[in-house]
C-alpha cells in the first residue's frame, strides 16, 4: 500500500515541476541552497566540479568533460571532562571524525557525476578497530535552466539547507543529524530547482529507499519535500516534511520549519522540528526539538559560534550517538561555543566546548551533566 502511495506522491511532485528548465546555480544544486552567506564545511551538496556558484550556460554544457578531485578532513583533540557514563568520563585522545574524498566530473550534454567516499572512526568509546570506509555519494545529474534531476545516492532535503547555513559541520552535526532523526543521504531519484524569474522560491523533492547509504532491506520507502523562500537578501525561510516507512512495523515522519538571517557579518538560525514515530506494539512517540545558533564575524581571521539545542523529550537512541552520547532517559539541553581561526590555505583551527544538561522526566535523579572540550582542525584540498 505504502509503495503505491509513495510512487503516486512522487509522480505528482514531479508533474508539478515546471517543464521549462534553466541553469541550476551552485546553490540550487544543494551546496548552499541559495542561503545568504552560507559557509559550507561538510558537503551535503550535489555541486558540480566548479565551485564558482555561476549558472551553467548552454555553452558550458558543450565543453569538454573535466574532472576534479577534492577532500575534507575533520580532526579533533578531545577531553571528556564530565559524562553521564562512567566509561566515557575522563576519556581523552585524538580522532578523525570524518574524511571525505570526492571526485566530480562533467560529462557533457548538461550531465555531471559525483563519487564520494567517507571514512570515519566508530566514535563509541569502545571499538578499537580501524576507520570505516563506505560510499557517501554516487550519482549522475542532469541540469537544465531551472531544474535538476539526480539519480543514485545523493543528499536528502532533511538538512540540505540547515547544514550549510549553520556552516560548521566540522565542529558538530546539525540537530536532526546529531539526534539520528533522519539521514543526509538516500538512494533514489531527486528533483531540485527554483520557481519564478527571480528564483526566490526553491524546492527539493525526493523518493528513495529510506535506508540511508545502506542496501535496501524492506518494502517500505521514503518521500521527502522541502520548500525554501528568500524573503529578502538576508532572510530565508524553509518548510520541510518527510515520511519514511522504515520497515513493515515502523515508520517515522519529520516536520520542520527553519529561518535563517545572514548579513555577511552576523548569521543567525532558528529551527523547530516535530517528529512522530509509529511502531507496532508500542505507543506512538511524539518528539520535539528546537535549536538556535549564532555565528559572528569578529575579524577577517576569527569568528565566534554559539548554539543551543533543546530536546523536549528524551531520545531513546541517545547512547548510540557517535562521539557525544546523550542520556536516553532524560530531556537534554545542549550548548556549543567555539572560536574559528581561519589560518588560510583552507585550514581552520576551532577550539570549542560542548555541554549537555539533563532533566529527568519523572521524580528520579537527574543524570550527571556532560562536558567535553575539543580543538577541532578542519582542512580541505
N, C-alpha and C positions, 0 to 999 in steps of 0.2 A: 504494500500500500504506500509506504513512505517513498519507495523508489519512483512510483508513478507520480506522486505529488511533487517530489523534488525535481523530476525531469520536466514536468509541466511548468513548475515555477521558474526554472532556469530558462525554459523556452520563452516564456512570457517576458522575462527580463531581457533576453537577447533581442526579441522583437521590438522592445521599447527603445533599443539603442538607435540613434539616428543613422539612416543609411548613408548619409554623407560622411566621409572621413577626412580629417585634417591632421596635420603633423602633430604627433604626440610630443609634448615637451618632456624634458627630463623629469619635471615634477609629476606630470601625468603618468609617467611610466612607473612611479612608485618610489622614486628616490626621496623626494620631499613632499610629494602630493601637492605641490604648489604652496606649501606652508611658508609664510614670510619669514625669511631669516633662518630657516631650518638648518641645523648643523648636524649633518649625518655622520654617525660614527660606527654604525654596525652593518647596515646593508640589507634591510628588508626590501630594498629597491630592486626593480627589474630594469636597471638602467642599461642603456646601450654602451658600447665601448667608449664613446665620447662622454665626458663629464661636464661639458660646457653648459648644458641646460638649454642650448639653442634648439629651435624647432627643426625637425628633419625635413628638408626640402626635397622636391622631386629629383633635383639634380644629385643630391647626396645619395638617394636611393639607388642611383645607377652607378655609383662609384665602385671601384674595385673592392672586393672583400678585404677587411682589415681585422686583425686580432689584437687583443690586449690582455696581458697577464697582470693581476694585481693581488694584493694581500693585506690583511689586517690582523693585528695581534693585541690581545688583552692579557696583561701580565700583572700579578699582584704580589706584594708582600702583605701578609695579614697577621693580625693578632686577635684572638677571641678573648677579650678581657673578661666578659661575663656571658653566660649562656644558660638557658633553662635545662640543657642537657649536660650532665656531669662529664660525659665522654667527649664533649666538644669544648667546654670551658678550659681555657689555658692553652689551647692549640695555637701554634704559630708556624709560619712557613712561607713558602713561595709556591705559586701555581700559575699555570696558563689556563685561564678560564675559557678563552676561545682563540683559535687561529683559523683564519679563512684564507683559502687560496682560490682565486676566481679567474676564469678565462671567458672573456666576452669576444664575440666575433660577429661582424656584419656579414650577412650572406648575400646581400643584393636583393633587388626587387621588393624593397620595403621590409625585408626579413632580417632579424638578428637572433642570436642564440647565446645562452649562458650555461656554463658548467661550473659549479662551485662546490668545493669540499670544505667541511668543517671538522676541526679537531678540538677536543676538549677533555679536561680532566673529569673524573667521576664526581668530585665535589661533595662526597657524602661523609668524609672524615673517617671512613673505614676501608675503602677499596685502595689497594696499593698497586694496581696494575698500570699498564701503560695507557697513554691517551687514546681515546676512541676517535675513529675517523669514519665519516659517512658522507653521502651526497646530500648537500643542502639545497642546491638549485640545479635543475636540468630542464630547460625549457627552450622553445622556439617561439618567437613573437612576430606577428605581422603588425606593422604600424601604418595607419593611414593618416589623414589630415587631423581628425579629432577623435579617433577611436583606435584602440589597440586590442588585439586578441592574442592571448597567451595560452599555449598548450604545453602541458607537462607538469613538473614540480616547481611551483612558484609561490610568491608571497601572498598570504591571505589579506583581506581588508582589516583583520581584527585589531592590529595596532600599526597598520600601514601608514597612517598619518601621525598618530600619537608619538611613536618612537622617534622618527626624525625630528619632530618638533621638540621633544624632550632633548634630543641631541647628545645624550651621554649614556648610550648603551654600553660603552666601555666601562663605565662605573657601575651601573645597575640596570637590570631589566625594567621595562615598564610594568605597571601594577598587574595587569592581566597575565603577562608573561611570568612575572615573579611568582604569582599565586597559582600557576598552572591552570588558569581558567580558559585557555584557548591555545592555539598554535600559530606560529608565524608562517608555516608552510603547509601546503596540501598538494595532492596530485589530482589534477583535473583540468578544467577549462575556465579561464577568466576573461572578462571583458572590462576594459577601463577606458575612460575618456572624459570629455568635458561637453557642456551644453552651452549654446549661445555663442555669439560672435565674441563676447568679452571673456568667455571661458571662466566665468566666476563660479559656476556650478560644476562639480566633478563627481563622478560615480565610479564604483568598483564593485562588480558582481562576479560571483564565482560559484561553481559547483564542483565538488570534489569527493574523495573517498572519506574524508573526515578522520583520517588516521595519521595526520602529520606526514613525516618523511618515511613512515613505515609502510610495509606492504599491506594491501587490502586483506582484511580478515573477516568481514561481516557483510551482510546485505544492506546495512544502513549506509546513508550518505549524508553529506553536509552541504548546506547552501549558505552563502554569505552575501551581504549587501551593505554598502555604505554610500552616503551622500554628503559631500562637503560643499560649503558655500563661503566664498570670500566676501564677508560683509564689507570690508574695506581693505586697503593695502596692508593694514596692521592686524586685522582681526579675521579669524577663520572659525567656523562652527561646523561640526560633523555629527551626524547621527548614524548609528550602525545597528544592525540586527543580524544574528546568525543562529542557525539551528543545526545541531549535529546529532544524528541518530547513531550513537557510539556503537551499540550492538542491539540485539533483539530485546534486551532487558533494560537498557539505559539510554537516556537522551539528555541533552544539555542545550540551553538557549541563553544567549547573551544579548543584552540591550544596553547600548552605550550612547552617552552624549558627551561631546568634548568641545571645549572652547579654548582657542589659543590666541594670545596677543603678543605681537613682536614688533618692536620699534627699531631693531638693529642693535640697540644698547641694552634693552630690557626685554626679556622673554618670560611670559607667564602662561601656564596652562592649568585648566581645571577639568577634571574627568569624573564622571559618575557612571557606575555600571551596576546593573541588576542582573543576576543570574538565577535561573531555575534549573534544577536537576531532578529528573524523574527516574526512579529505579524500581523495578519490580520487587514487591515485598517490603518496600521502605516508604516512609512518608516523603512527599515532595519537599525538597530543600530549597529555600529561598535565601539568597545571599546578596548583600550589597557592599559596595566598595566605593570610596571616594578618595581622590588624590589631587593634590595641588603642588605645582613646582614653580620655582623662580630661578632664572639664570640672569645674572647681572654682569655686564662687561665692565671691569674695573680699569683696564688699560688695554693696550694692544697685545699684551702678553698674558694678562691674568683675567679670569672670570670666576665669579662666586656662584655656586649652585646649592640650592636648598630644595628639599622635597619632603612632603608628609603624606602618608597613606593611612587611611582609616578603614579597618576591617570591622564591619558591624556585627558579623557572626564569625565563629571560629572556622578555620579552614581544616577540614579533616585530613587533607593531604599535606598539611604544613610541614611535617617532618621529612617529607620527600623532596623539599625544595633544595636545590644544589647550592652549596657554598654558604647559605644562610637559612638553616631550618627554622621554621616557625613552630611554636607550640600548637598542636592540633586541637586543644581543648578549650582555648580561651580567645577572646576578642583581642585584636592587636592594633597598636598604633605605631607605625614605622616612620622614623625620621632619618633623613640623609643630609649631610652637609659636607661640602668639599670646595677646594680651590683648584682650578685648572690652570696650569702653567704651560703655555704654548712655547716649547723650545724652538720651534721652527723645523723645517725639513720633515714635516708630517710626524713629529714626535711630541707627545704630551705627557706631562707628569702631573698626577692628580691625587694629592693627599685627601683622604675622605674618612668620615666616621658614619657608621650606621648604628642606630639604637632602636630597640623594639620594647615597648611597654605593654604588659598584658593585663587584662581584666577577666577574671573568672566569670562564667555565665550563671553560676549558682553561688551558694554560700561557701564553696570551697576556697582554699587559699590561692591567691594569685600566683601564677608561675614566676620564677625568677626572671628579671629583665635580661635582654641580650644587648651586648655592646661589642662591636668589632671595629678596630682601627685598621686602616689599609693605606698603602701607597700604590696607586694604580698607574701602570705605564701602558700607554697606548701608542702604537706606531703603525703606519701603513706604507705600502710601497706599490 
